[in-house]
Amino acid sequence: MRMRTLAAVHGALLWALSLPASSPRDLAEAVRPVRTAGAYETVARLSSPEYAGRLTGTEGFERAGRWVAAEAAGAGLKAPAEFPDHLQPYPVLRVSMRAASMELIPADGQGEPRALTMFKDFMPILTSSAGEVTSEVVFAGFGITAPELGRDDYAGLDVKGRIVVVLRGEPKDGRDWSAYNDSHARYANAASHGAAACLLADQAVASPNGEPLTGTLTGEISTAFADELLAEKGLKCDDLRKALEAGGAVSFPTGRRLRYSVDAGPPVLSTGFNVLAVLPGSDPGLRGECVVLGAHLDHCGDWPRLLPGADDNASGSAALLEAARAAARLRPRPARSLVFAWFGGEEMGLLGSKHLAAHFPASLGRPVAVLNLDMVGAGNGAWVAAGQNHPAIYAALETARDRVEPTFQLKAGLSRGEARADHGPFLKAGIPAVSLFGMGGKHVGYHTPEDTVYFITPRTIEASARVALAAAILLADAPPGPG
């Protein structure tokens, strides 16, 4: 029933947006209060040492969230009746990292091991269990075991007590692999097969996306270092990924050995939260529905050095705050309510958006569309994840762009079930949702200490905020469809 109701609302929005005179509001005037300077100031503040990298469950994240809540309240937005302080809490497991090291043992067993470098060759997952392992490295494809889909990358492979390396990705066969194309699932699957450690060959950057697994260490290594491990077999990650995407099964011992050590405190149960604010709708018949604008506030913390997270995602949080400040000044208010949601826990596996999608406060109404802003600090436009899936939202974005930022580029993406951004949990709940990512520029320092305010393009944040807010207003003002 819920799915059919939302589909009907979505169809009505698409119908309404197709009408030439459906949006008489002056959108350019509505978004005029969005400021480049304000966006820059917010990014500079949130990425400063004061907030210690904004890792969910830490004091730095709490300070950041309470500051955003105070700014939203100061602008005149309301708190949900269920959460008068604007903070929707949920539990998180957090681990305090102390030290980590990795060494490559010479293939012939002679000579000294080579110490590897964090952020270049490897990086522990920031929720890894503690321990040390010295073992041969075993390559296990995508690390997927899915009997119902006829795939097991561990078939015939002995990984007990060994270090497993897997690639990110899934077979490109049109089937839904989203439950397995996930870091949590890969690490847990390696642990279930007895692996002493599981390393994801990707970027060797900071990530708290995982959970402590007793007896199994977790981490990332760069594809360049993974290629070095595979060199004796005459293989490279790119070649293996192509074979795996084509449906091939490629798993084997590499013949190389690593020593991997992680020193970390025990898991601690902490509290994360979403910051929620609302501009109530003006139409008594439509204010029971809402359009959600979102962005994740969290980042990866301050170990082993400060991880500022300016682009990811102080930029989206700043765009959202500028949009919220401008929305609070709208006269008249939109027909439907506008909800502003700063998510926590995105870097830990979309924890905040999953919680909001599953526990949406009744006082805010029923969400009929979600527009999420992520890494909008660079470029000259936005790639709209799931834009092809939801033509009503994408049509609103295009109309908004034409009216308020004509040079801002948009490109619609197609979602086939993957959900690696905060629109994903809403999609799974049957709620039309998209994410806007900065497009056409270089995102410097992803999940490293180099993601600082100095590489941010404030004008892009301003344009993203204007387009997203104008689109949300169009959706919120759209009249009900026929019938």
N, C-alpha and C positions, 0 to 999 in steps of 0.2 A: 504493500500500500504506500509506504514512504517513497519507494523508488518511483512509482507511477505518479505520485503527487509532485515530486521534484521534476520529473520529466515534463509534466504538464506546465509547471511554472516556467521551466527553461524554454519550452516551445512558445509560451506566451511572451516571454521577454524578447525572443528572436522576432516574433511577429511585430511587437510594438516598436522595436528598433528599426524595422524596415519602413516605418511610416515617416514621410518627410518632415512632418510637423510634430513628431512625438516628443521632441526635447527643446522646448522654447527657451530654456534657461540659457543665459549668457555664460558659457563654460569658461571662456577666457577670463572673464571677470571673477568667476568662482574660484579659479586656481591662482589668481594673481598674488595672493599672500604667500605662496610658496617661494622661499628665498634661497638663493645659492649660498649666501653667507650663513644662513641658519643651518643649512645642510652641512657645510664644512665645519662649523662650530660643534655640531653634534658628533660628527665622525671623530674630530680631534679629541673631544672629551671622552667618548666611549672607548677609544683605542689607547688612551693614556694609561700610565702605570697605576693610577688611582683605582682602576677596575680590574687590574691583574689578569687580563685576558678573558674575563667574563665566562669562566667555565661553570656550567650549571651545577648548583649545589655548594658553591663556594661563597665566601663573603664578598668577593669582587662582583660576582654575578648579582647577588642580592642588592648591593649598592647601586649597580646599574639599573636594575629593575625598579627599585624604589624611586630613583631619579626620574626615569621615564614616566612612572605612574604619577609623580608629582607634576611633571610638565603637562601631561594629558589633562589632569584635573585642573591645573592652573589655566589651561586654554578654555575650560568650560565644558569638557566632556564628562559624561556620567560614568559611574562605576556600575557593574551588574549588581542587582539586588542581592545575589548570592555571595558576592565578594566585594564588600564596601571599600576595601583598601585597594581594589583593582587587581589583586593578585590571586590567581587560580592555582593552588598548590597541587603537587603530585610527588611521589617518592622517586628518588634516584639513588643508584649505587655508585659511589665514588671511591677512587683509589688514589693515594698520595704516592707519586713516583719519587724515588730517591736517586737512583743511578741505573744505567744500562750500558752494556758493551757488547760488541760482536767482533769476532775474529775469524778470518779465513785461514784454515789450516792448509799448508802446502800440499799439493796433490800427491807428491812423492813421499810425504811424511818427513822430509828433511827441511831444516831451517826453522826460522821463527814464524809463528803465525802473524798475519798482517792485520793490524787493528783497523777497523772500519769506522767511518765518520757519520755521526748523526746528521740528519737533514741532507746528506749527500748519498750515502750508501744504504742506511737503515734508520728506522725510528721505531721504538716500542709503541704499541698501542697503549694509550694513557690509562687504560683500565686493565692492563695485563696482570696476570698473577705473577708472583715472585718466584725465582728459581734460577737454575743454571742447567744447560744441556750442551753436551758435545756429541755430535752425531753426523752421520751422512745425511745429505740433503736429498729428499725424494720429491720429484715433480708430480703433482696430482691434478693436472688439467685445471678445470674451473672449480674443483673441490666440491662437486655436486653429487649427491646420492638421492635420486628421485625414482624409486621403483615404478610409480604410476606413470612416469614418462619414459621408462625404459633406459635410464641412464645411471651409471655408477662409476665415477672417476676413480674410485678406490678398488674397483674389481681386480683381483689378482695381485694387489699391491700390499706389501707388508710395511706399515708405517709405525708400528708400535715402538715407542721410545725414540722415534726419529723426528727430524725437522722436515716439515712439509712446506713446499712452496706451491702456491696456487695463483692463477690469474683472475682478475676481475672480468666478468662477462657471462654470456650464456649462448647456447646454440641459437642460430638465426633461422628457425624453422617455422615461425608463426605461432608457436604455442606459448602459453603463459609460464615463464620461468621465474616470475618476480619473487616468489617465495624463497628461491634459492640464490638469486643474484643479489646477495645481501651479505655484508661483512659478518654480522652476527651468525648467520646460518653457516657460512664457510668455516668460521672458527669453531663453532659448536660441532660441526660434522667431523672436522679433523680430530677434535678431542674424543668424540664417540668412537673413532677408529684407533684410539690409543696413541695419537701423535704427542710427542713431548713439546713440540712448538709448531705453530702455523704462521707462515709469513706470506703476506699478500704482495705480489710483485706489481708495484704501481709507481708511487711517487716518493716514497721515503719522507713523508711529511707527518706532522703531528696530527693525531686523531684519537679522540676518546670514544670512538664508535665501536663498542664491543662490551663484553662483560667478563668479569673474572671467571676463569675456568680452572677448577682445581686440577693441578698437575699438567696444565698446558699453557705455555707462554704464547703471546701473540705479538705481532709486529708487522711492519711494512718494510720492503726493500725496493730500491729503485729498479726500473726495468734495465738500466745500464748494468747494474751489479748482477741482476738475474741473468742477463745475457752472458756475463762472465762465468757464472756457475754452469751455464749450458754449453759453453764454448767447446768443451771436450767432445760433446755429442754433435758438434757442427750445427747447432740449432740456435734460434733467437726467439724472443717472446712474440714478436710480430708474426712470425711464421706459425708458431704453435697456436696463437690466438685464431688465425685464419682457419687452421685445420679444425680447431674446436668449435668455432662458430658454424662450420659446415657440417657439424654433427659427428666429427671424428672423436675417437677415444685415444688420448695421448697421455700416458702416465708411465713414469720410469724412474729408477734411481739415477742420480746424476753422477755419482762417483766422487763428488766434492764433499768436504766436511766443514762444518761451522761450529764455533763455540758461541753460545748466546746466553747472556746473563741479564737478569732484571732484578733490581732491588726495589721493592715497593711495600707500602704498608698494607694491612688487611683491608678488605672492602668495608666501607662505612656507609650506612644508610643515611642519606641526607634528603633535603627538600629542594625541588625545583619549582618553578611556577611560570605561568603565562601572565603577561600584563594585558588586561582587557579594559577597553574604554568604548563608550557608545554615544553616538549622536542619535537620539530617538527619532523615529520617523514622524512625519507630520500628518499622514493620512490614516485615520482610524481604521480603514479597511485594509491597509497594507502594512501598517507598522508591526504587525505580527510576523513579518518577513524581514530579513536583513541581508545586506551585502557585506562581506567580510574583506577587509584589507589587512594583510599580514606581512610579517618579516621576522626572521629569527634574530634574537638579541644576543644569544650566546656565542662563544668561540671556544678556544682550546686551552686557555689558562696561561700559566707563566712558568712551566717547566719544559726543558731545562733553562730556557730564557723566556722573556716576555713574548707572548704571541699576540700582537695587538689586534689582529682581525679587523683592520680598517675597511677593506673591501668586503670581507666575509665575516660578519655582515653588518658592521656598523653603518655601511653605506645604505643598505636596505632599511635598517632601523631609523636612520636619519631621514630617509625619504618618507617613511611612514609617519614619523613625528611631524614633519613639515605638512604632509597631507592632513593629518589630524588637526593641526593648528588652523589650517585654512578651512577645513570642514566645519569647525566650531563657529565660524563666522558666517556660514551660509544663511541667507535670508531670501526666501523661506527655506526651511529645512527640506531635504528630500522626502519623498513619500514613504519609502521604506527606511528602516534604520540603517545607519552605517556603523559597523563594528570594527574597531582597530585592535589587532592582536599581535603583540610582540611575543613570539614563542621562545621558550627555553628548550634546552635538550635536543636541538636539531643535530648538533654534532655528535650526540650520543645515540643517534638512531631515530630522529624525528619524535622524541618523547613528548614534547609539548604539543605539537600539532595532533599527534595520535590521541593525546588525552582530551584536547578540546573537541576533536571530531566525535569522540565517543561520549563526552560529557559536556555537551554544549549547554550553557546556562539557559534555562527556559525563559528567563526575564528578557533575554536579548532577541527572542523570536526565532524563527526557523531560517537557517542560512540557505539562500537560493543561489549564491555565487560567491566564489573565493578568488581573490587576486593577491598573489604572494610576490614579494619583492626580495630578490636574493642576488648579491654581488652586482649591484648597479652602479659601482664606482668607476667604471671605465667603459669607453666605447661611445657610439653615437646612435644607439638604438637598443632594442630588446628582443631577444629570442624568447618566444612565448611557449613554454613547455605545456603540452596538451591543448594548445590553441586550436589545432585542427579537430580535436575531439569536442570542443565546445564553441560552435560558431557564434552563439549569442554573445559570449564574453569577448571573443576576438573581434566581432563586428563593433562592439562598444569601444574596444581599444582603438580600432582603426578610425572610427568617427571622432573619438576624443583626440587622437593624434592630429587628424586633419584640422581640428578646430583650435587646438592650443599649442601644438608643437609640430608644425608641418614638415620639418626636416628630420624628425625623429623616425628612425627606421624600425619596422616590425617584421618579424618572421615567425610564422606559426609552426610549432613542432607537433608531432603525433606521438601520443602515449600508447604503448601496447601493454601496459600493466606495470612498468617500472615506476618506482616511487622513491627517488632519492632526494626529493625536496619536499617542503612543507605543504604543497598542494596534494601530495600523494595520499595521506590518510583521508582527506575529504573525498577524493576520487573513489577510494575503496568504500566509503560510506554512502556513495551514490550522490554526492553533492558536486555540481559542476565547479571545477577549480582549475586554475592555471598558475604557473610561476613565471615571472619576468626576470630574465638574466641579462646583464649588460652584454651587448654585442657590438663588435666592430672595433674593439680596443684590446689592450693587453692587460690581463689581470695579474699583477706582479705579486710574487711572494705568497702564493696560496698555502695556507697552513704553516707558514714559516715566520721567523722574526722580521722578515722583510715586508710583510703586509702592513705597511704604515700609511699614515695620512698623507705623506709626501708624494705618493703615487696615485692619489685619488683625483678624479676629475669632478669637482663639485657641480659643474653645469650639467653633467650627465645625471647626477642624483636628482637635481632640480627637475629636469625634463621627465625623468621616470616618475617622480612624485606627481607631477602635473597630469601626465597621461593616465596614470593609474587612478588618481582621484577623479578626474573627469569621466573616465569609463565607469567607475563605481557610481557616480552621480547619475549617469545615463541609465544604468541598470536599476538603481534605486527609484528613479523617477518614472520608469517605463510603466505605462498603464497595463492593467490586466488584458490578456488576449481575449479573442472572441470565444464565447461559450464557456 
